[in-house]
Amino acid sequence: MCNLAYGSRILADEESFRRLAPYQQPTPLSDDPWLERALDANLLVHDGPHDPPNSVARLVAALQTYTGAQGSPLELLAAAETRFRAHHMPTPAKEDKGGPLMRKPERLVDFAFDHTRAFLTHDQQPEQGLDLALVELFSHRPAMKLRYEQQYCTPHTTQRRVARMRQNLKPGARVLVLGDDDLVSLALLQATSDYQVDVLELDPDLVAFLKEKGGERLTVLEHNLRHGVPDSMRAAYDLVTTDPPYAANGMRFFLQCAADSLKPGPDSRLFLSTFPGLIENPDKLWTDLQELGLNIEQRHDHFSRYIYNNGYRVEHLAALRALGSPLHPTQELLGFPFLYAHFFECSLQR
C-alpha cells in the first residue's frame, strides 16, 4: 500500500483491509505492530503533527534558492513563477519538431505551476471518509492499458464524483457511463440501489471485471464509441458521465455520444472530467460543447486526481530541459504526485 502524496509505503496483503476497516472512524489504535507502521506511513489519519511529503520539502528548498526569498510554500511559488516567466521561459520548438507541448511549451509551464499550486492548496491535509471497500475493489482492477488512453483516477476521486452526481439523481434514474476505467458504475451500485446503471466500454478485460463485480444490477456492453451509441440508448438517460481521451477527435466523439444519450430537457446532466490545459486543442472543447448544445452549469476545479506516473514526469521534464528551462526548480515543480482534472456539470438544451 502506498500513500501517493507522501510516497510512503507498507507491505500489505488481503488481511490488511480487515485490519484497517475499524479505523474509518476515529478509534484508539489497537496493539498491532502493523498498524503502527501504517500510522508511520500516513495510511491512517491522526491529529498529531506530521511532516510534509518529501516532494514538498524539496520544492520549498529549491524555491528558496531560486528566489532568494522566505515565506510559505504558496508565497514562494508565486515569487518563483514571476521570476521563471520573466527569465526562464522555454523557447518553442520549430513547427516540424516534437508534439504540441514542444511547439507551445508555455502550456507545459502553465501546467507545472497550476498543478503544484493545486497540490499545495488541496492535498496537504489528509482527507477522511475514504470508503475502504472501494479501495479494495480498485485493487483488483485490470492493469491500465495505454493503447486505450486509460489513466486511472484515485478511489477517493471516484467516491467524490459519485457523491456529487447523486445530488442530481432521483430514485429510478438511468445512468450511462461512457468508458469506465474509473469504476464509477461500481461505486454507484455500492452507494445505493436506486439507479439503473449502464456502461459502454472498449477494454474487454475491464468489461469482464465490471460484469463480475456488478452482477445483475449492471449492464455492460463492449462497444467502440467511434460508432456512436446504440439506437436503444439514444435520448434515454437522466445522467451521463465520462472521462474522455485528451486527443481532440476522441474528446469530440465522447461528447457527441453523451449528448445523443441524454434525455431532452433541462434536468438531464452530463458530468465531464477533463483538464483543458492538457487537451490537444483546448479551444475545440468549448466549441464542441456549444455545437452539441451542452451548457456548463458548474465547474469544480482540480476535482479529479490521477497518479502522475514517472513516465509522464520524465517526458515533461525532458521537454522543458530540451527547450532551455533550468533543471532547478523545474525538476521540483514537477514533483507533485497527482495529475488534476476539473469536473464539469453540463445541461442539455435543445
For each residue, the residues with C-beta under 8 A, 3 or more apart:
1: 9 10 12 16 38 41 43
2: 7 8 9
3: 6 7 8 9 41 42 43
4: 7 154 307 337 338
5: 42 53 119 123 126 337 338
6: 3 41 42 53 54
7: 2 3 4 53 54 55 337
8: 2 3 40 41 42 43
9: 1 2 3 41
10: 1 34 37 38 41 43
11:
12: 1 16
13: 16
14: 17 18
15: 18 19
16: 1 12 13 19 20 34 38
17: 14 20 21 132 135 136
18: 14 15 21
19: 15 16 32 34 35 38
20: 16 17 23 24 38 43 44 132
21: 17 18 24 132
22: 25 27 30
23: 20 26 27 29 35 44
24: 20 21 129 130 131 132
25: 22
26: 23
27: 22 23
28:
29: 23 32 35 36 39 44
30: 22 35
31:
32: 19 29 35 36
33: 36 37
34: 10 16 19 37 38
35: 19 23 29 30 32 38 39 44
36: 29 32 33 39 40
37: 10 33 34 40 41
38: 1 10 16 19 20 34 35 41 43 44
39: 29 35 36 42 43 44 46
40: 8 36 37
41: 1 3 6 8 9 10 37 38
42: 3 5 6 8 39 50 126
43: 1 3 8 10 20 38 39
44: 20 23 29 35 38 39
45: 126 128
46: 39 50
47:
48:
49:
50: 42 46
51: 57
52: 56 57 124
53: 5 6 7 56 57 337
54: 6 7 57 58
55: 7 58 59 332 335 336 337
56: 52 53 59 60 73 120 124
57: 51 52 53 54 60 61
58: 54 55 61 62 332 335
59: 55 56 62 63 73 116 329 332 333 335
60: 56 57 63 64 73 76
61: 57 58 64 65 332
62: 58 59 65 66 328 329 331 332
63: 59 60 66 67 69 73 76 77 79 80 329 332
64: 60 61 67 68 69 70 76
65: 61 62 68 328 329
66: 62 63 80 83 84 328 329
67: 63 64 76 79 80 83
68: 64 65
69: 63 64 75 76 79
70: 64 76
71: 75 76 79
72: 75 76
73: 56 59 60 63 76 77 120
74: 77 78 117 120 121
75: 69 71 72 78 79
76: 60 63 64 67 69 70 71 72 73 79 80
77: 63 73 74 80 81 113 116 117 120
78: 74 75 81 82
79: 63 67 69 71 75 76 82 83
80: 63 66 67 76 77 83 84 329 333
81: 77 78 84 85 113
82: 78 79 85 86
83: 66 67 79 80 86 87 88
84: 66 80 81 87 88 89 109 113 329
85: 81 82 88 89 109
86: 82 83
87: 83 84
88: 83 84 85 324 325 326
89: 84 85 105 106 109 325
90: 105 108 109 320 323 324 325
91: 105 323 324
92: 102 103 104 105 106 323
93: 97 98 102 103 105 322 323
94: 97 103
95: 103
96:
97: 93 94 102 103
98: 93 101 102 103 319
99: 102 103
100: 103 104 107 280
101: 98 104 105 107 108 316 319
102: 92 93 97 98 99 105 319 322 323
103: 92 93 94 95 97 98 99 100
104: 92 100 101 107 108
105: 89 90 91 92 93 101 102 108 109 319 320 323 325
106: 89 92 109 110
107: 100 101 104 110 111 277 278
108: 90 101 104 105 111 112 316 319 320
109: 84 85 89 90 105 106 112 113 320 325
110: 106 107 113 114 277
111: 107 108 114 115 277 278 316
112: 108 109 115 116 316 320 330 333 334
113: 77 81 84 109 110 116 117 333
114: 110 111 117 118 277 340
115: 111 112 118 119 308 336 338 339 340
116: 59 77 112 113 119 120 333 335 336
117: 74 77 113 114 120 121
118: 114 115 121 122 123 301 302 336 338 340
119: 5 115 116 122 123 124 336 337 338
120: 56 73 74 77 116 117 123 124
121: 74 117 118 124 302
122: 118 119 302
123: 5 118 119 120 305 337 338
124: 52 56 119 120 121
125:
126: 5 42 45
127: 130 156
128: 45
129: 24 159
130: 24 127 134 135 155 156 159
131: 24 134 135 155 159 187 190
132: 17 20 21 24 135 136
133: 136 137 190
134: 130 131 137 138 155 158 159 187 190
135: 17 130 131 132 138 139 155
136: 17 132 133 139 140
137: 133 134 140 141 183 186 190 213
138: 134 135 141 152 155 158 183
139: 135 136
140: 136 137 209
141: 137 138 152 181 183 206 209
142: 145 203 205 206 209
143: 205
144: 150 151 152 181
145: 142 148 150 203 205
146: 149 150
147:
148: 145 181 202 203
149: 146 245 246 247 250
150: 144 145 146 181 203
151: 144 181 306 339
152: 138 141 144 181 182 306 307
153: 157 158 182 243 273 304 305 306
154: 4 157 158 305 306 307 338
155: 130 131 134 135 138 158 159
156: 127 130 159 160 305
157: 153 154 160 161 182 303 304 305 306
158: 134 138 153 154 155 161 162 182 183 184 187
159: 129 130 131 134 155 156 162 163 187
160: 156 157 163 164 303
161: 157 158 164 165 182 184 187 241 271 273 303 304 343
162: 158 159 165 166 184 187 188 191
163: 159 160 166 167 191
164: 160 161 167 271 300 343 345
165: 161 162 168 169 175 188 239 241 269 271
166: 162 163 169 188 191 192
167: 163 164
168: 165 239 269 345
169: 165 166 173 175 194 195 238 239
170: 173 238
171: 194 195
172: 194 195 196
173: 169 170 194 195 196 238 239
174: 195 196 198 236 237 238 239
175: 165 169 185 188 195 196 197 198 237 238 239 240 241
176: 197 198 199 200 233 236 237 239 240 241 261
177: 180 184 185 197 198 199 200 201 240 241 242
178: 200 225 240 241 242 244 254 257 258 261
179: 200 201 202 225 242 243 244 254
180: 177 183 184 185 199 201 206 210 220
181: 141 144 148 150 151 152 201 203 206 243
182: 152 153 157 158 161 243
183: 137 138 141 158 180 186 187 210
184: 158 161 162 177 180 187 188 241
185: 175 177 180 188 189 197 199 210 214 218 220
186: 137 183 189 190 210 213 214 218
187: 131 134 158 159 161 162 183 184 190 191
188: 162 165 166 175 184 185 191 192 195 197
189: 185 186 192 193 197 214 217 218
190: 131 133 134 137 186 187
191: 162 163 166 187 188
192: 166 188 189 195
193: 189 217
194: 169 171 172 173
195: 169 171 172 173 174 175 188 192
196: 172 173 174 175 219
197: 175 176 177 185 188 189 214 217 218 219
198: 174 175 176 177 218 219 220 221 233 237
199: 176 177 180 185 210 218 219 220 221
200: 176 177 178 179 221 223 225 229 233 257
201: 177 179 180 181 206 207 210 220 221 222 223
202: 148 179 222 223 224 225
203: 142 145 148 150 181 206 207
204: 207 208 222
205: 142 143 145 208 209
206: 141 142 180 181 201 203 209 210
207: 201 203 204 210 211 220 221 222
208: 204 205 211 212
209: 140 141 142 205 206 212 213
210: 180 183 185 186 199 201 206 207 213 214 218 220
211: 207 208 214 215 218 220
212: 208 209 215
213: 137 186 209 210
214: 185 186 189 197 210 211 217 218 220
215: 211 212 218
216:
217: 189 193 197 214
218: 185 186 189 197 198 199 210 211 214 215
219: 196 197 198 199
220: 180 185 198 199 201 207 210 211 214
221: 198 199 200 201 207 230
222: 201 202 204 207
223: 200 201 202 227 229 230
224: 202 227
225: 178 179 200 202 228 229 253 254 257
226: 253
227: 223 224
228: 225 253 256 257 260
229: 200 223 225 233 234 257 260 261
230: 221 223 233 234
231: 234
232: 236
233: 176 198 200 229 230 236 237 261
234: 229 230 231 260 261
235: 260 261 262 263 264
236: 174 176 232 233 261 263
237: 174 175 176 198 233 240 261 262 263 268
238: 169 170 173 174 175 262 263 267 268 269
239: 165 168 169 173 174 175 176 268 269 270 271
240: 175 176 177 178 237 258 261 262 269 270 271
241: 161 165 175 176 177 178 184 270 271 272 273
242: 177 178 179 254 255 257 258 270 271 272 273
243: 153 179 181 182 272 273 274 304 341
244: 178 179 250 251 254 255 272 274
245: 149 250 251 254
246: 149 250 251 274 275 278 279 280
247: 149 250 251 280
248: 251 252 279 280 281 284
249: 252 253
250: 149 244 245 246 247 253 254
251: 244 245 246 247 248 254 255 274 279 280 284 285 288
252: 248 249 255 256 284 288
253: 225 226 228 249 250 256 257
254: 178 179 225 242 244 245 250 251 257 258
255: 242 244 251 252 258 259 272 288 289 292 294
256: 228 252 253 259 260 292
257: 178 200 225 228 229 242 253 254 260 261
258: 178 240 242 254 255 261 262 270 272 292 294
259: 255 256 262 270 292 293 294 348
260: 228 229 234 235 256 257
261: 176 178 229 233 234 235 236 237 240 257 258
262: 235 237 238 240 258 259 268 269 270 348
263: 235 236 237 238 268 348
264: 235 268 348 350
265: 268 348
266: 347 348 349
267: 238 347
268: 237 238 239 262 263 264 265 347 348
269: 165 168 238 239 240 262 297 345 346 347 348
270: 239 240 241 242 258 259 262 294 344 345 346 347 348
271: 161 164 165 239 240 241 242 343 344 345 346
272: 241 242 243 244 255 258 343 344 346
273: 153 161 241 242 243 303 304 341 342 343 344
274: 243 244 246 251 279 285 341 342 344
275: 246 278 279 339 340 341 342
276: 279 282 285 342
277: 107 110 111 114 282
278: 107 111 246 275
279: 246 248 251 274 275 276 282 284 285
280: 100 246 247 248 251
281: 248 284 285
282: 276 277 279 285 286
283: 286 287
284: 248 251 252 279 281 287 288
285: 251 274 276 279 281 282 288 289
286: 282 283 289 290
287: 283 284 290 291
288: 251 252 255 284 285 291 292
289: 255 285 286 292 294 295 296 346
290: 286 287 293 294
291: 287 288
292: 255 256 258 259 288 289
293: 259 290 348 349 350
294: 255 258 259 270 289 290 346 347 348
295: 289 346 347 348 349
296: 289 299 344 345 346
297: 269 345 346 347
298: 344 345
299: 296 342 343 344 345
300: 164 303 342 343 344 345
301: 118 342
302: 118 121 122 340 341 342
303: 157 160 161 273 300 340 341 342 343
304: 153 157 161 243 273 340 341 342 343
305: 123 153 154 156 157 338 339 340
306: 151 152 153 154 157 338 339 340 341
307: 4 152 154 337 338 339
308: 115 312 313 336 337 338 339
309: 312 313
310: 313 314
311: 314 315
312: 308 309 315 316 339
313: 308 309 310 316 317 334
314: 310 311 317 318
315: 311 312 318 319
316: 101 108 111 112 312 313 319 320 334
317: 313 314 320 321 330 331 334
318: 314 315 321 322
319: 98 101 102 105 108 315 316 322 323
320: 90 105 108 109 112 316 317 323 325 330
321: 317 318 324 325 327 330
322: 93 102 318 319
323: 90 91 92 93 102 105 319 320
324: 88 90 91 321
325: 88 89 90 105 109 320 321 330
326: 88 329 330
327: 321 330 331
328: 62 65 66 331 332
329: 59 62 63 65 66 80 84 326 332 333
330: 112 317 320 321 325 326 327 333 334
331: 62 317 327 328 334 335
332: 55 58 59 61 62 63 328 329 335
333: 59 80 112 113 116 329 330
334: 112 313 316 317 330 331
335: 55 58 59 116 331 332
336: 55 115 116 118 119 308
337: 4 5 7 53 55 119 123 307 308
338: 4 5 115 118 119 123 154 305 306 307 308
339: 115 151 275 305 306 307 308 312
340: 114 115 118 275 302 303 304 305 306
341: 243 273 274 275 302 303 304 306
342: 273 274 275 276 299 300 301 302 303 304
343: 161 164 271 272 273 299 300 303 304
344: 270 271 272 273 274 296 298 299 300
345: 164 168 269 270 271 296 297 298 299 300
346: 269 270 271 272 289 294 295 296 297
347: 266 267 268 269 270 294 295 297
348: 259 262 263 264 265 266 268 269 270 293 294 295
349: 266 293 295
350: 264 293
